[in-house]
Amino acid sequence: MTTDLTAGETVDAPVFTIKHDGWAELVLNRPERKNAITGPFGEALSACANELNGDDDVRVVVLRGAGGAFCSGLDLKAFNSDPAPDWLADFQHIWRGAHRALFELRKPLVGALERYAINGGAALALACDLLITGKEAFLQVGEVQIGMAAPYNLAWLTLRHSEAVTAKIALKGERLHGPQLMELGIAAECVDDDDVLTRSHELATQLAGYEGEGLIRIKSGLRAATPETADEWFDRFTEIDPVGNRPKPKAVR
């Protein structure tokens, strides 16, 4: 859903986009639930990202949360509701579609990390090519603390970072604040918390003003370093069995 908002206006959609001159915002829009993830949220995220990917007027995308926070992870209240939501049985397919859309996005993705990005929300932040974080904001890949794997977090971390950095984030499961995210190379910039969105908009405007097709060519070159489709890449991490045995590994490149 693409829209233009005026001050004080709201949108009744779990994810929507706002277009600017040469760039767009991809807005996670469930502020009453801390932008927590549900099936409709995943479907809307996929649809909006694919829409922006095909829009030649958009050269850069800013991913942010509504209400001054990024994303708190899965909406456990929705997942555990009685009766079960009609999207629950298809959620793994829905969530794969959302991450596939972000993986295939040809335009640079700038993340605006305000307040927190937790578990499933952390995976969305890690999907960003350039992450702007607040000093007090934090990212947490905390699934290990409750005995769960973190497949999409591992997929994005492994795509972009070393095994040492990935282990430090995923095995410890701790909150990592802005300065720590900078130290680990997760964040591109760390600014005052009140300036995260402003700085993200400034960076998107700067990048969108560059001449030619350099942005798309560089982004395509980065993806070419992983000569697999989105599904092939994510399958590496989602096919881990309950006792931690991986399928036969593919050749290391």
C-alpha positions in Angstrom: 0.0 0.0 0.0 1.5 3.3 -1.1 0.3 6.5 0.5 1.1 10.2 1.1 0.5 11.2 4.7 -0.1 14.6 6.2 0.7 15.5 9.8 -1.4 13.5 12.3 -2.8 11.1 9.6 -2.8 7.4 10.2 -3.0 4.3 7.9 -5.0 1.2 8.6 -2.4 -1.3 7.2 0.2 -3.4 9.0 2.9 -2.2 6.5 2.7 0.7 4.1 5.0 2.8 1.9 5.5 6.6 1.6 7.1 7.9 -1.6 9.5 10.8 -1.7 11.6 12.3 -4.4 13.8 9.4 -5.5 13.3 7.3 -2.4 10.6 5.7 -0.3 9.8 4.7 3.3 8.7 1.1 4.1 6.8 1.5 7.4 6.1 -1.3 9.8 2.8 -0.1 11.1 1.5 -1.9 14.2 2.6 0.6 16.9 -0.1 -0.5 19.3 1.7 -3.9 19.4 5.2 -2.5 19.1 5.2 -3.4 15.4 5.1 -7.1 16.3 5.0 -9.6 13.5 1.8 -11.5 12.4 0.8 -13.2 9.2 -0.9 -10.2 7.7 2.1 -8.1 8.6 4.4 -10.5 6.7 2.1 -10.5 3.7 2.0 -6.7 3.6 5.8 -6.4 4.0 6.3 -8.7 1.1 3.8 -7.0 -1.1 5.2 -3.5 -0.3 8.8 -4.5 -0.8 8.0 -6.1 -4.1 6.1 -3.0 -5.2 9.0 -0.7 -4.4 11.4 -3.1 -6.1 9.5 -2.6 -9.4 9.1 1.1 -9.1 11.7 2.9 -11.2 11.1 6.2 -9.4 12.4 4.7 -6.2 16.2 4.4 -5.9 16.5 3.9 -2.1 14.2 2.4 0.6 14.1 3.3 4.3 12.8 0.6 6.5 11.4 1.9 9.8 8.8 1.3 12.5 5.8 3.5 13.3 5.5 5.0 16.7 9.2 5.5 17.3 10.2 1.9 17.6 11.4 -0.7 15.0 10.0 -4.1 15.8 9.6 -6.2 18.9 9.5 -9.6 17.1 6.6 -12.1 16.9 3.2 -11.1 18.3 2.9 -14.0 20.7 -0.6 -12.9 21.7 -1.8 -13.2 18.1 0.1 -16.5 17.6 -1.4 -18.1 20.8 -5.0 -16.7 20.4 -8.0 -19.1 20.6 -9.2 -19.8 18.1 -6.0 -19.8 16.2 -5.7 -17.2 13.4 -6.4 -18.4 9.9 -3.0 -17.5 8.7 -1.1 -19.5 11.4 -0.7 -22.7 9.4 0.8 -20.8 6.5 3.0 -18.5 8.5 6.4 -20.1 7.6 5.5 -19.6 3.9 4.4 -16.0 4.6 7.6 -15.1 6.5 9.8 -16.7 3.9 8.1 -14.5 1.3 8.8 -11.4 3.3 12.5 -12.2 3.6 12.7 -13.2 0.0 11.3 -9.8 -1.0 14.0 -8.1 1.1 16.7 -10.3 -0.3 15.7 -9.6 -3.9 15.3 -5.8 -3.4 17.5 -4.2 -6.0 17.6 -0.8 -4.2 19.8 0.0 -1.1 17.8 -0.7 2.1 18.5 1.8 4.9 17.3 0.7 8.3 16.2 3.2 11.0 16.7 1.3 14.3 14.7 3.2 17.0 14.4 1.7 20.5 14.6 -2.0 19.7 14.8 -4.7 17.1 14.2 -8.1 18.8 14.3 -11.7 17.5 12.2 -11.6 14.3 12.5 -7.9 14.3 16.3 -8.1 14.6 16.2 -10.2 11.4 14.5 -7.3 9.6 17.1 -4.9 10.8 19.9 -7.2 9.8 18.4 -7.4 6.3 19.2 -3.7 5.8 22.3 -2.7 3.8 22.9 0.3 5.9 21.6 0.5 9.5 21.3 3.7 11.4 20.9 3.1 15.1 20.3 5.3 18.2 22.8 5.2 21.0 20.3 3.7 23.4 18.5 1.6 20.8 19.3 -2.1 20.9 19.2 -5.2 18.7 18.7 -8.6 20.3 18.9 -12.1 18.7 17.6 -13.8 21.8 16.1 -17.0 20.5 18.9 -19.0 22.1 17.7 -18.1 25.5 14.4 -19.9 25.0 15.9 -22.9 23.2 15.0 -21.9 19.7 17.1 -21.5 16.6 17.2 -18.1 14.8 17.3 -19.1 11.1 16.7 -15.7 9.4 18.9 -13.9 11.8 21.7 -16.4 11.1 21.0 -16.1 7.3 21.4 -12.4 7.3 24.3 -12.3 9.7 26.2 -15.0 7.7 25.5 -13.1 4.5 27.1 -10.0 5.8 29.4 -10.8 8.7 32.1 -13.1 10.0 31.4 -16.3 11.9 33.0 -14.6 15.0 30.5 -11.7 14.9 27.6 -14.0 14.2 28.5 -16.2 17.1 28.8 -13.3 19.5 25.4 -12.0 18.5 23.4 -15.3 18.2 25.0 -17.5 20.8 25.0 -15.0 23.6 21.6 -13.7 22.8 22.2 -10.4 24.6 21.0 -6.8 23.9 23.5 -4.9 21.8 23.1 -1.1 22.0 24.1 1.4 19.4 27.8 1.8 20.2 28.2 -2.0 20.4 26.5 -2.4 17.0 29.0 0.1 15.5 31.9 -1.8 17.1 30.8 -5.1 15.5 30.1 -3.5 12.1 26.4 -4.2 12.3 25.4 -0.5 12.2 26.7 2.0 9.6 26.1 5.0 11.9 25.2 5.6 15.5 23.4 8.9 16.3 21.4 10.4 19.1 18.2 8.5 19.5 16.0 11.5 18.5 17.9 11.8 15.3 17.7 8.3 13.9 14.8 8.9 11.5 16.1 12.3 10.4 19.5 10.9 9.7 18.0 7.9 7.8 16.0 10.3 5.6 19.1 12.4 5.0 21.1 9.4 3.9 18.3 8.2 1.6 18.1 11.6 0.0 21.9 11.7 -0.4 22.0 8.2 -2.1 19.0 8.9 -4.3 20.8 12.0 -5.6 23.7 10.0 -7.0 24.0 9.9 -10.8 23.5 6.9 -13.0 22.8 3.3 -12.0 25.6 2.9 -9.6 23.4 2.0 -6.6 21.6 -0.9 -8.4 24.8 -2.1 -10.0 26.7 -2.2 -6.6 23.7 -3.8 -4.8 23.5 -6.4 -7.6 27.3 -7.0 -7.3 26.9 -7.6 -3.5 24.1 -10.2 -4.2 26.2 -11.8 -6.9 28.8 -12.8 -4.2 26.1 -15.3 -3.0 25.4 -17.2 -6.2 22.1 -18.7 -4.9 18.5 -17.7 -5.0 16.9 -16.3 -1.9 15.2 -19.6 -1.2 18.4 -21.6 -1.6 20.2 -19.3 0.7 17.5 -19.3 3.4 17.1 -23.1 3.1 20.6 -23.4 4.4 19.4 -22.1 7.8 15.8 -23.2 8.0 16.5 -26.9 7.3 18.4 -27.4 10.6 16.7 -30.3 12.4 15.6 -30.2 16.1 18.9 -31.6 17.4 21.0 -29.2 15.5 22.2 -31.4 12.6 22.5 -29.6 9.3 21.8 -31.1 5.9 24.8 -32.0 3.8 26.7 -28.7 3.5 27.2 -27.0 0.2 30.6 -26.0 -1.0 32.0 -23.0 0.8 32.7 -20.1 -1.5 
